[in-house]
Amino acid sequence: MTPQAIFVLAVLVLAAILFVTEWLRVDLVALLVLIALGVSGALTAREALAGFSSSAVITIIGVFILTAALERTGVTRSLGVWLVRLGGYTETRMMPVLMLSAALLSLFMNNIAAGAVLMPVAVAVARDRKISPSRLMMPLAFGTLLGGMATLLTSNNLLANATLRDQSLPGFNLWSFAPIGIPAVLVGTVYMFLVGRRLLPHRAPADWERLMQAGRGQLADIYGLRERWLQARVPKNSPLMGLTLREAGLGQGLGVNVIAVLPDGKPRLAPSPAMRLQAGDTLFLEAREEQIELLRARGLDVLSTPPGDTPHSLTENLRAEDSGLFEIVPAPRSTALNKTLREIHFREKFGLNVVAIWREGRPRRVGVGEMALQQGDALLALGPKRRAQMLQSEPDFIVLTATSEEGLRKSKARWVVLFMGLALGLSAVGIVPVAEAMLAGALASVIIGALTMDEAYQAIEWRVIFLIAGMLPLGVAMTKTGAAAWIANLFVSALGAFAPLVVLSALMLITLALTQLMTGQATIAILAPIALTTAQTMHSSPFTFVMGAAMASSIAFLTPLGHPVNVLVMGPGGYKVQDYLRVGAALSVLIFVLCIILLPLVYGV
């Protein structure tokens, strides 16, 4: 083995360790890989940077922008509502329809976007039909993953395709994955209907269920049920008179959440920290019982103690203000993750007051402003509906509670559907390459005003782009230096006595296992070159081996870490890590076996 091959293998091992441990962000790791390969001479500068102009990256950019155009014109919302309505009024009908709807959207959308589109609809269905969200959220996530297996337009499959193209081998077309992916969708849906739903938790704690059912017109019930909400008043000669809320130190100093302030009887929800307190102001607070004496010591008259009833005047004013409770989750790659609500100035920026955070199976009600947001959290925010509508355009958060369609550019919807249809149709029949078709459709959507160029930039998941652009050169370096051939020879030496199908199964099993620990994109970027070289060493089909690795990288049902869409539903569904393992284990085995059976039948080994 050459020194360069040894260096490339060292880079591969170090990158895998960093991906699994998450000591560094995955996109940063990918860029470090790119730099290391270029500086070391393992690749030329052109080869090291070629990932940024690869068809995989261009296709993903186009898909991100087209997906955003479909969302901003209301197409995906209307489609999601229509599809989910087919599910009727029972959980047993709702689950398969939701899974198939998610799979359908994932055929032409990013998996995360498909999940984000259907989540508000699914939450509304759960609330209206008294179904626990835990019965619907995981099937939704699994449906998007299964649907993504049936199309080229997922990042894992595009990466695998780029690996073949880089070696001047025939790649995949738009529907190469469909003969295996569509049966996988059907088998997965049947499994969840017959077996999986019996393994799903029925997790609906009383407080959460009441909050889920809350909306405008039921705010009195919410306030009455808030065990830690109390009412206080600023008396005359109080040391708090004239101080701002920030200076009063109720939040940061005592950990008390100021829900609303009523100067002159008119509520101000999510009051600004710069708001000054005056004598006679009524405050509605969220606090623990042991904090009551501290509030009195600060100069407040506490008028009611837990469990206190919210005064009728406040709830009536809230109705008049068209306010409500909104369920919000951080986007999987949100910049708000690992930061507190106070650090991101959530209340000041969005005008909504987070009154609870759902985490690890239970709601946290006090001190939420000081809690660093985590993947899988669900936020309960109180405030005006117009503020929640504004939050819908914020890429860092996903609003689950249905709001009005105000602000959608519905007049452009038909054009965007036409552009998406043309992009899919022309690329499917081979008239235009997929990358050019998707990018053209995206640009056309911007030109007609379905979204602005700034919105298009915001729609692109740059972390995914840099991850793919950084990891593609690793595959080239592994092939160029002989590192992939060395690993393939080891693999064949260990399993060469067996049939190629056994070797393919082993490769897919390794891919499946790694996918549970790190992103599918990172897994396929590492293993696709090995799969290709192994196939060539055994005189088997590189097409089949690389497709098998790509399919296995989408079997991400065992842990929340397997795919961001699993994390996306974790908070709204109230799931724990073990829930994924319990429901996803048998599904993973089923889909794995199905792929092993169908791959040689459809494409040969």
N, C-alpha and C positions, 0 to 999 in steps of 0.2 A: 504494500500500500504506500502511495506517495505521501510526502509531508503535507501537501495541500489537501489530500483526502482525509488525513488524520485531523487537520484543522477544521475541515467542514463537519466531520463527525463530532468534534468537540463543540462546535457552534450549535449543532443539532441537539446534542444532549443538554447543553446549558439552556437553550431556548425552551426545550421541553420542561425542564425543571422550573424555569421562571413562569411558564404558562400554568403549570399545575399549582405552584405555590402562590402565584399572584403577587409576588414581591414587587413586581413592576407591572404597569398596565400592558395589556397584550399588544396594543398598537405600538407602544414604545419599544417593546421587545422586538417586534418585527422590523422596526426601523434600525435598531441596533444590529440585527442580523444582516440587513442590507449593507450597512456601513462596514461591518466586519468583513463581509465577503468581497466588497469592493476594494477596501484599503489593503487587504492581505494579498490581493492579486489572484484570488481564486476565480474571480470574475472580472471582466473589463468594466469600465465605468458604464458603457452602453448596456451591457448585460445586467449589471446591478440595478440600473434604473428603469429597465424595460418593463417592469411590473406596472408602472404608472400609466403606460400606454397600452397595456394588454386588453384584449377584448373582454376579459372577465371584469376588469375594473370599469370599463366604459359601459358594459351592459348593466352592472349593478347601479351605477350612477343614473342611467336612464330609468331603471325600474324604480329607484327611490323618488325621482322627480315625477314620473307618471303616477305613482301611487299617491303622492301628495296632491297632485292635480285632481285625481278621483275623489280624494277626501274633501278638498276645499270647494268642489262643485257639488258636493252632497251625493255623489253617485254611490259611494261605498256605504254611506249611512242608509240610503233608501234600499239598496240591495240587501244589506244586512237585516233591516227591519222586515223586508218582504220574505227573506229566506226563513228567518226565525218564526214568523207568523205561521209558517207551514207546520210548525211543531205542535200546534194545538194548545191544550191547556193542562197537559199532564207531563210529569217529569219523564216518564218512560218514552213518550213521543218527542219531547223536547230535546233529550240528550242526543239521539242519533241525528236529528235534523241539524242541531248546532254543530256537531262534529263534521257532517258532510258540508255544511255551509262554510265552516272554517277551511276545510280542505279545498273547496272550490275557489275561495278567495286566494288561497296560497298558490294556486296554479299560476297566477299572473301578478301577485303582489309579494313583497317581502313578508316572511312569516310573522315578524313582530307587528308589522302594520296590519296584517290580517287579524291578528289577535286583538290589537287595540281598537280596530273598527267594530268588532263584534262584542267586546266586553261591555260597553254601555248598554247595548241591547240585551245582552244576557242578564246583566244586573237588574235591568228594568223588569224583565220577564220573571226573574227570581222574586222580586219584590211584589209584583202584581199577582203572581200565582202562588205565593207563599211557599216557594221552593228554596231550600237552603242553597246559598251560592256555592257551597262546597260540592254540591251535586252536579254543577254545570261547568265550573271554571276549568278543572283539569281536563275533561273531555274536549273543551274548546281548544286548550293548548295542544293536546295530543292530535287533534284534528288538523291544526296548522302544520305540525311537524310531518304528519302523514301526507298531507297534500303537497308539501314541499318536495317530497320524494318523487313525485310524479312529473316534475317539470325541470327544465334546465335552469330556470330563472331563480334558483337559490344559490347563495354564495358558495356553499360546499360543492355543488354540482358544477358551477362555473369554474371553480378552482381546479377540479378534476379534469374538466374539458381543456383548460389552459395547459395542464401538464402534458396531455396528449398532443396538443397543437404545437407546443414548444419542441417536441421531438419529431415534428413533421409527420405525425400519424393522424389517421382519420379521427375526428372528434365526434362529439355528440351533437345531434340536432335538437330542436326545441322539445320534441316529444320522444326522444330516445328512452327516457326514464319511465314513460307512461305504462308500457306493458308490465312493468314490475310495480310501479308506484300506485297505479289505480287499484289493482288487487290488494295492495297493502292497505289502502284507504278502506276498502270494503271489509277486509278481515279485521282491521282495527276497530271499525265501527261495530261490527257484530260482536267482537270480544267485549267492548265496553258495555254494550247493551245487555249481553247475557251474563257476563262475569264481572267486568270492571265496576259496574255501578253498585254491585253488592259489596265491593271492597272500599268504595269511596266513603270518606267520613261523612257523618250527618251532623256537622258542627255548626250549631246555631245558638250560641249563648244568648240569654234573654236580652241583655243590653244591646248586643249587636243586632239581633233580629229586630228589635224595636227601632233601632236607628236605621236599619235597612228599609223599613217600611215607612220611614218618615218622609214627609214632603211638605209642601206648602199646604196649609190648612190643618196640619197635624203638629204644628210646632208647640202648641200647648201641651200635648202629650210628651213631647221630647223634654221640655223644660220641667214638667212635673216629675219625670222619671230620672232626671239627672241627680244622682245621689250626692254629688259633691258640688252642686251649684248653690250659691247663696247670694243674698242681697245685702248690700252695705250702703251707707250714706256718709257723705262728707259733712260733719256738723260744723256749726259756726265756731270760729276760733281754732279749728283743727290745724295742726302744723302742715297738713297736706295742701291747704288752700293756696292757690297760686302756683303750685308746682306742676310740672308736666308729669305725665305717667312714667316717663323714663326717670325723672328725678325722684319720684315717689318710691321707686324701687320695688314695686309690688311684684313685677314679673321676675326680673333678674335677681333681685335681692331675696324675695320670699318664695319664688317658684309658683306664684299664683297667676292664673290666666284670667285676664280681664276680658270677659265676653262682650260686654256692652256697657256704655255709659249713657245715662238718661239725664241730660241737662234739660230742664223745662219739660220733662215728660216725653221727649222725642228721642228714640234710641239711636245711638251711633254704634253700629256693629264694627268690630275690628278697629277700635279707635286707634288713632295714630299715637305713637309714643310722645309726640310733641303736643298733644292735647293737654290743656291746662285744667286742673280741677278747681271747681268753685264750690262754695258752701251750698248745700242742698242737692248737689249732684248725687244721683243714685247709680251705684255700680253693681253689675252682675258678674260674679266671680266664680271661678272653678278652683276649689281649694280642699285640702284635707282638713279633717276635724281639728287636728292638732295645730293648724295654722290660724285658727280663729282668734286665739288670744294674741298672736303676733300681729294680726290685722288691727285689733283693738289698740294694741300698744303703738301702732303707727299713727293712730288718730282717726280710725274709722268706727262708725257705729254699725255693728253687724246686726241686721234686722231679722234674719232667719238663718237657721243652722240646718245642716243636712239631717234628714232629707227635706229640703225646703221646696215649697211650691213656687213656681215662677208666677209673678203677678199677672193677672189677666191683661193689664194695660200694656205690658211689654209684648206679649204674644199678639195682641191685636195690632200693635204698631208694626210688628214684624210682618204680619200678613199684608198690611197696607204698603209696606216697603217692598213687597214682592221678593222676600228673602227666603232662604231655605237652607237645608243641610245638603252638602254635596260630597260625594265620595270621589277621592282623588288618589291616584297612585303615581309614584315617580316612574318615569320612563326607564326602561332597562339600562340605557346608557346616559342617564341624566347627569348633568353637571352638579346637581344638588345632592347627589349621594355622598354620604360621609360628612355632610355639613348639617348644622342645626338650622331650624327655621329662623332663628334669630340671625344667624350668620348670613343667610341668603335674603334677609329682610322680606320674608314672605308676606307678612301682614301689610307692610308699607307698600310693597310692589303690587300686590294683587288685590288688596282690600278685602281679604277673607281671613277669618280667624279659625285656625285649626284647634278643635276642641278635644280631639282624641286621635291616637295613632294605634292602629291594629297591628300587633307584632307578636309572632310566636304563639298564635292561638288565643290571644286575649287582648282586650283594649287597654291602652295606657291613657289615663285621663289627666294626670297632673304632671306639670313640668315638661309638657311636650315641646315647648320652645327651646329647651336645652338638650333635646334628644337628637343625636346625629341620625339623619335619614339612612335607612338601609334598603337594599334590594328586597322586595317582598312586602314592604310596608304598605298599609292603606291608610290614608288620611281622611278624617272627617272634618270638613270645613264649613263654617257657618258664615253666611253673608248674602249680599244681594245677588240675584240671579244674573244680572248683567255682568257682574264681576266674574262669575263662573264661566259665562260665555266668552269673556276676554281670555280667560285662562286656557280655553280650548286651543287657541293658536300658539300656546307656549310649548315648545318642543320638549321641555324637561318634565312635563306632567301630562297625565291622561285623566280627563274628567269622566268618571263612570256614570254619574247621574245625568239622565237625559235633560238637555236644555233645548232652547228653541233653535231653529235653523237660521236664525238671523245672522247675516254676515256671509252665508254661503253664496258662491257665485253660480247659482243654478242655471243661469242662462247659457253658461259655457259647457254644461254637462254633456250635451249631445256631441259636441266637438271632441271632448276628451275621450269619450267612449269610442268615437270613430278613430281617433289617433291610436288608442290602445288596440282596437281591433285590427287596424291596418298593420301595426307593428308586429302583432302576433301572427297575423295571416301571412304577411309577406316573408317573415322569417321562417314560418313553419313550412312553406312550400319551397324555400331555398332561393327566392328571388333576391332578397336582401339579407346580408348577414345579421345575426341577432343583435350584435352590438350597435351597428349603424341604425337598425330599425328602431331600437329602444331609444337611442339618443335623439333620433329625428322626431319621434313621438313626443319626447320630453320637451324639446325645443319648440315644437309647434304649440304645445300647451302653454308655454310661457308667452309666445308671440301673440296668441289670441287673448291673453289676459286671464287665463284660468288660475294662474298664480304668478307672482312677480319673480324677478330674478333673485332677489334677496330671499324670498320664501323658498325658491328652488335650492339655494345654497343651504338654507336651514334644514331642508328635507333630507339632505344627504347625510348618511351616517359615516362621518369622516373616519371614525375609529375603525370601521369595517374596511373602508377603502385603504387606509394605511396598513392595516393588518394584511390584507391580500397582496397589496403592492410590495410589501416588505418580505413576505414569505414566498412569493413566486420565484424570486431568484435563488432561494435555497434549493428548490427542486432542480433548477438548472445546474447549480453548483454540485449537487450530489451526483448528477448524471455525468457532468463534464469531468470531474476529478476521479470518478470511479468509486466514490463512497457508496452510492446506491447499489452498484454492482457487488461490492464487498458484502453489504448487508443481505442482498438477495442471495448470494452464494451461501452465506451462513444459513439462511432460511431454507434454501433448497437442500443443503447438506443434512439439515436436521429432519426435513420432511420429504426429501426427494423420492424416497421409496414409495410414497403414497401417490394417489392419483392427483392431478391438478386441482380437482374440486376440493380435496382435503386441504391443500395448501391455500386455496382461495378462502375456504372457511376459516382457517387459522388467521389469515390476514384480516378478514372481516371481524373476527372476534377481538383481535387486538385493537382494531380501530374503534369498535363499539365500546370497549373498556376505557380507552383513552378519552373518548368523547364525553364520558360521564365526569371526567376530571378537569377538562379544559374545553375551550370552544371547538365546535365542529370544524370551523375554518382552519384553526391551527392544526388540528388532528389530520385533516385531509392534506394540508400543505406538506406535512411531514411524511405521511404514509403513501400518498399517491405516487411519488417517484419510486418508492420501494416496490409498490404493487406493480408498476409498469415494468421495472427491471426484472422483478421476479418472474413475471409472465414471459418476458423475452428469454430469460435463462432457461425456462422450462419449455420453450417453444409453444407457449400457450397464447391466448388472445389478450393483448394489453387492454383492449377495449373493455372486455368483460372484467378483468381484474381491477382496473381503475374504477369502473362503474360500481363494482362490489364494494370497494373501499368507500366510495362516495355515499352509497346507500347506507352502509353501516355507520357513517358519521352522522346520519340523520336519525338513527335509533337512539334518541336522547330522552328516554322515558324514566330513567332510574333515579335521577337526582335533579334538584332545581338548577344546579350548575351546568347541566347538559346543554341547555339552550336558554337564551334570555326570555323567551316566551313562557317558560316554566316559572321563572322568577316573577314575571309580570302578573300571573294569576295567583301567586302565592298568598299575597295579602288579602285581596278580595275573596278568595276561597277559604281563607283561614287555615291553610295547610301547614303541616309540619313536614320536615325532611322525610321522615319515615313513610308518610302517605304516598310519596312518589314511588318509593321502592316497593311498597305493598301492591299498588295498582299497576305499576309499570313493569314489574319483573316478568310476569307471564306474557304481557304484550310484547316486550323486547324479544323473548324467545320465539314467539309466533312470527313476528315480522322477520327475524333473522332466518328462521327455517324457510319461510316463504321465499325470501331472496335467494337462498341457496338452491331451492328447487327451480325457481323460474329463470334465474340468470343463464344457466347452461341450456335450458330448453329454448329460450328466446334468442340468445346470442352465441351459444356455444362456449366451450372452454378451451 
